[in-house]
C-alpha cells in the first residue's frame, strides 16, 4: 500500500509547547499554590501556564515563523506534565478548560497555525474514573476489565508494595489500559475522534508501541480520518518504526533517530554524557560526517518517501536535556544542527524556548518557564537565526518538498542538496573548530556556470565551476547556497 | 423577612429515584461487571439503572400521578449511590451521561414533571480531581487549600491509619471540602448554577448543615435564583432546621421529623426496632394520636407557612428502611401514613418502589431494583391506592394549598381538615386493630347540614349534624370526606 500522509505537514514547522511552562495569562483563574514563574522546575510543582497564555503569544510564534503547534498533554491531570490523565474529555481547568482550547484552535487556525495534541492512550492515572472505581469498589467494580488487575485490594498508594495491576514501567501512578477490552477500545477511539471533531489537526501518540496491537491503531486511524482525512498521526517511538509506518497506522514518528545522528555529528565528542545517559539517545553514534551520512541515509531508507516527508524531526523535547545543554553550552552545535533540521525533509519541530537559548538538563529541568519575564536573558542572535531559517524554509519549496542528497561527507565536513522544479539548494557544514575550504561536487546536481547565492545576499553569487561549488567555511559554521528564485 | 418559596412546589408530588435501581435501558451501553437486576443489593455492586430507563418509564410515573422527581446523585461517581462525587460536571456515563440528562429534562418538562438533583457539596471523593492532585503531588499540589489537610503523605487508602485530612464522619472515601476557600466556594456555587442553567428545577442538598456557614448558603441561593428564581432548594437535615429556613437559604428540608411522627402513630409499638435503630428516627416517639398531634403541631409551629407549604414530606428514602419493612410488613400502617402524607401541607415525596410494596431493610437493602421484571410481585392494591390519593390531591386544591387543622386526636383516632375557598376536606384515621365510631367535631369548620361525601362516591353523602360528622372506621383504616367540588 502506498502511504498517504497529510499534505500540509510537508509545509509545517512545528513548535512544541509544554503548557504549564510556556505562558501564563492573568485572565485564567489559578489555584493558589503555584511555584513562581521561572522557578527551577520540580517534579511536582506547577507554574501555571495556560492556553490563553499561548493565544496571547501567537504574534510571537507567527514572527518566529512556525505554522503548527504540538502540545504535550492538556487534559485534566494531577501532574504538571499532564501525562497522568484524569479526564480525557476535559482540558485541564488550570489551562483554561475546554473553552480555552476552543478559542485557541479558532485563533490559531485564523493565522493558519495547526494544532496537534498529545494522546496518552496506553495508560491513565490512579484518579481516572474507571480505575478509581476499582480502587473504591474492588471486585464489585463495574470496570474490572478496563485494566489488568492481579489482586485485591489494589496496592496503588502503598509505596512499600509493588502495584498488583499492570502499570507503565511498573509505576503505580500509571495503570495500563486493557486495550483488549471492547469498552476500552471504543472509549479510546472515541476520544481520538472527539477532539478531532473539536477542530484539532492531529495526534502525537504517547508510547504507542506499548499498545502492541496493530488492529487497535488501524481502527484508530480510521476513526480519526473519518473526522478529518488530513489529520496527522505521529507516534512517539524512539527506535526504527517500520511496523507502524506502512500507511495503515501512523503517518510518522518523533524522529529521535534523527536527533541522535545530530547529537553525534554536531556536538560530537563534547557531548554531556551525564545528560545524554537518561535517554534512549545514549550512547550517541560515532562522530564525524561519514557516520552522519550513513545514519541519515539508513534512516531515509527505512520508510517510504511519503513518510519521510512528514517525519517529526526534532532536536529537543520534554524527554531529553535541551540540545544546548547536551552540547555543554556550545551554541554553535545547536545552530549547525538547526540549520540541518530546517533544510532536511520532514517537519521540523522546535522545542519551546530552544530558540532563545533556554538551557536545561534532563527532566524536570528541561521544562523551565519561557523567560517572558527576563527578556535580557534571550539569545536574540539565535532567535534571529531561527527566524531566518524558518523563513527560508517557508519561502523555498525545495527545502520542504525537494529531493534530498548528501553531496559530500568527510571528516568534519558535510554538504547536502535539496532540489525541486529547477530550484537547487546546497547546504554545507563545517563541524570543525578550524577554518575549512570545501569543493562541493555538483555533478548531476547543477551544470557548470549555474549561479548560486546565499539567500538574501545577491553579492554572494558564485557559479558552479569544474563540477563543483568552492566554498569557505569558518570554524563551526554552515553555509546555504541557492539558485535564485525561479522568475 | 417573609420567606418566598417556589409556588410550583405547593402543587408537587415528588417521586424519589435512586438511579442505579429504578430502570435500566438497553440503549445505554453498560460495563460488563454488573450485578443482576433485582439481585440482593450490596454496598459496592452496580445494577445498571440509567436515566434513559427513567424516560422509558415516564408513562408509568405519569399514571402514578407524580409531577416532580428527586434524584439521588447522578454525577460521575465510583459508588452505586453516587454520593462520592468524582466529577460534578458530568452525569455518570453508566447513567447515560450529560446527554441523557438533557433528554430526561426535556421529556419530563414536556409532561410537566419537574426534576430536582441531589447536590453533594460538603465532601467529594478520593478520585475528585483536586483531591487526587494532592494525593499525587503532596505539598506541591496546586490545590492544597481545597481540603483540610493535616499531614503528608495522605493516608487515604491505608485502612490501618486514620485519614490525616478532614473527612465526613472520618470516612477516608469522603474528603470534606474546605468551603472557607474562595476557590472552593466559587466552584461549588458555579456547580449549583451550572445545572440550573441545564434546566433542572432545584437542588436537594446532602448534609448541608455540615457546611456550617450561612454566608455560603445565602450566596448559593442567590446564584441558583439568578438562574431560575423558582428553583427549589431543600436541605437534608433530620432535626429542627429553623436556622436555614428563614427565607434566605433554603426553601425546605427533608421532613424526617414528619416521618418520625408517622412511624410512631401509624406503626406504633409494632415498629421494627432493629431497622429503625440505624437512623436518626430512633427512638420513635410515643404512639397514639395525642402524641402525633403534638408532634405535628410543634413541627408546623417551627416554620413560616410559606416554608411548611413546600416541606418535603417523606415516608421513605434511601437512608432508612422502607416504611413497610419498618412496620414488619404491616401494609396498613403504610397505607394510613400515606393517606396522611398526601392530605397534609407540603410536598409529598414517594420513595421509588414503595408504591408497589417493595420491601427492604436499612442500607443497602432499601435500594433494591424496581421489580419491572417481576410484575407478579407488585402490590397492585397499594399502587391503586397511591394513584387514587395522588389524583385526589391533584384534583383538590384544598389538599395542596388549604389550611390545616387537627380536629380530633385521642387514643388511636385522629381527624384533620384542609380548607380553601369554601372547599373543606376531612380525613379521619383509625390506627387501632378494632372498629371505631368517631364523631368529628366540625365547629368552626363547617356548619350543620353541610354535605360531605367520599370523593368519587356520591352515595356516601352525609351531612354535618349537631356540629359533627359521624363516621364509622373499620380497623386500621382511614376515611376522606370532602365537600363536593364547588360548582
Boltz contact constraints between the chains, C-beta under 6 A:
constraints:
  - contact:
      token1: [A, 31]
      token2: [B, 142]
      max_distance: 6.0
  - contact:
      token1: [A, 31]
      token2: [B, 143]
      max_distance: 6.0
  - contact:
      token1: [A, 32]
      token2: [B, 145]
      max_distance: 6.0
  - contact:
      token1: [A, 33]
      token2: [B, 142]
      max_distance: 6.0
  - contact:
      token1: [A, 33]
      token2: [B, 144]
      max_distance: 6.0
  - contact:
      token1: [A, 34]
      token2: [B, 142]
      max_distance: 6.0
  - contact:
      token1: [A, 44]
      token2: [B, 137]
      max_distance: 6.0
  - contact:
      token1: [A, 44]
      token2: [B, 140]
      max_distance: 6.0
  - contact:
      token1: [A, 45]
      token2: [B, 140]
      max_distance: 6.0
  - contact:
      token1: [A, 46]
      token2: [B, 142]
      max_distance: 6.0
  - contact:
      token1: [A, 76]
      token2: [B, 129]
      max_distance: 6.0
  - contact:
      token1: [A, 78]
      token2: [B, 132]
      max_distance: 6.0
  - contact:
      token1: [A, 78]
      token2: [B, 133]
      max_distance: 6.0
  - contact:
      token1: [A, 78]
      token2: [B, 136]
      max_distance: 6.0
  - contact:
      token1: [A, 86]
      token2: [B, 129]
      max_distance: 6.0
  - contact:
      token1: [A, 127]
      token2: [B, 127]
      max_distance: 6.0
  - contact:
      token1: [A, 127]
      token2: [B, 132]
      max_distance: 6.0
  - contact:
      token1: [A, 129]
      token2: [B, 76]
      max_distance: 6.0
  - contact:
      token1: [A, 129]
      token2: [B, 86]
      max_distance: 6.0
  - contact:
      token1: [A, 132]
      token2: [B, 78]
      max_distance: 6.0
  - contact:
      token1: [A, 132]
      token2: [B, 127]
      max_distance: 6.0
  - contact:
      token1: [A, 133]
      token2: [B, 78]
      max_distance: 6.0
  - contact:
      token1: [A, 136]
      token2: [B, 78]
      max_distance: 6.0
  - contact:
      token1: [A, 137]
      token2: [B, 44]
      max_distance: 6.0
  - contact:
      token1: [A, 140]
      token2: [B, 44]
      max_distance: 6.0
  - contact:
      token1: [A, 140]
      token2: [B, 45]
      max_distance: 6.0
  - contact:
      token1: [A, 142]
      token2: [B, 31]
      max_distance: 6.0
  - contact:
      token1: [A, 142]
      token2: [B, 33]
      max_distance: 6.0
  - contact:
      token1: [A, 142]
      token2: [B, 34]
      max_distance: 6.0
  - contact:
      token1: [A, 142]
      token2: [B, 46]
      max_distance: 6.0
  - contact:
      token1: [A, 143]
      token2: [B, 31]
      max_distance: 6.0
  - contact:
      token1: [A, 144]
      token2: [B, 33]
      max_distance: 6.0
  - contact:
      token1: [A, 145]
      token2: [B, 32]
      max_distance: 6.0
  - contact:
      token1: [A, 157]
      token2: [B, 157]
      max_distance: 6.0
